[in-house]
Structures are given as C-alpha cells and as structure tokens.
Amino acid sequence: MNKRGLILVISGFSGVGKGTVVRRLMEAHENYALSVSVTTRPPREGEVHGKDYFFISEEEFSSMEAEGRLMEWAGYVGRHYGTPRDYVFKKLEEGKDMILEIEVQGALQIKEKYPEAILVFVAPPSAATLKERLLKRGTESAEQVEKRLFRAVEESEAMESYDYLLVNDDLETCMEELHRLMQCEHRKMRVSRELIREIKTDLKRFVEGES
Ligand code: 5GP
C-alpha cells in the first residue's frame, strides 16, 4: 500500500479565514502536517518565528531560491514568500498529508511541478463579507487592506485553475468538507498504484497454482 502523503495546497483571499480552517483541520484530524514558509515580511504581533513563518532577510531568501531549496515562491504585496522543500518531503515520506497555505502564483507552480497535488481555493460567501473581515481583523493599515483587496481581484482570475472550491461560511462545515475531500483523494486509483500492483501480482500467483 502506498503510504506516501499527499500535497494539499490551500489558497484563498486574504481575510477569508483559511488559516483558521487549516488550524481546525489539524486539531480535529491526525495525519496532516503544515509546511512553514519563509517570508521577508516582518512578523505581526503574536507571530512566532519557526511556527507561523521563518522570518528572513531578502538576502537569505535569494540564496535559498538560488540553491533550489524552495518548492515554489512568489511576491505578495511587496514581500517574498516561499515553501522550503526539505521539510515537506520529509513529512510526505512519513505519510503525512502536507498542507501548503500559499497564494495563487505559488499554487500554480506546485501544480505544474507536482501534478498530483490537490489545489483547494477557499472563498467567502460574498465579496462584501471579505471586505468586512479584512477591516475587522485590524492587523493591517488601510493602505494594506486596499492592496490586499486589489490582490484579491487578481487572485479571483486564477480561482478556476484550482481543483476544488470551498466556501467558508461556517468554520466546522468547511473544515469537515475539506477532510472528506482529502479522504476521497486517497482513494483515487493513481494514489493506490502500489496496492493495485500487489493485488494483481498475488491474483496471478493464485491462478498459477501458488498459494
Ligand atoms: P500573510 O502576509 O497574510 O501571512 O500572507 C500573504 C499571502 O502569502 C497569503 O495568501 C499566504 O497564503 C501566502 N503565502 C504564505 N506563505 C507562502 C509561501 O510559502 N508561498 C507562497 N507562494 N505564498 C505564501
């Protein structure tokens, strides 16, 4: 049986609550691990280095990229973000489903390099709800909120390249839906190649008279 984990990419407009959905998913169900990205943006209040992000300088970011240590990377509102490769692959080999909570440019790079990755876009029930949530969050300046809304317009253009769309109206519903979806992905024939091969070989052996 193929025990290798799957890559789950989650994107969604800033303020849609995808971080909360991911946190709940990991609390409620074992077998998920979260990739911790590197970023050149400064930490927000309460964010922890190594947990929320690895906060690094532009120079460090450039050398990681040049050395091929990032699975993907993108610029977002004037800063750089990237997914370190080693940790993700280590966890996949351990059988964990790896969650990459990244923006759309990075997600599309992942799909190209790793076609078996599952891309999920989390949307708000409406654009008005999104704006309201962004303003309420209060962690960004009015100018940053504006930039994030502009970015949402761009991101909405890429939504249709994703495999699934989830609406985050109710947190628990959204999280459980995501989990069910992943369970189905594990049942896909292409994910179970090793088991299929094993069953076929054994069946042939049986009809050829071996036990
Ligand atoms: P924030 O500054 O709000 O933490 O993140 C801004 C955006 O960058 C979010 O859409 C987030 O999902 C995305 N992001 C976080 N880490 C990565 C990463 O490693 N790669 C890419 N491409 N986007 C990321």
Residues whose N, C-alpha, C, O or C-beta is under 5 A from the ligand:
A	BS01	5GP	G12 S37 V38 W73 A74 Y76 Y81 G82 T83 E101 I102 E103 G106
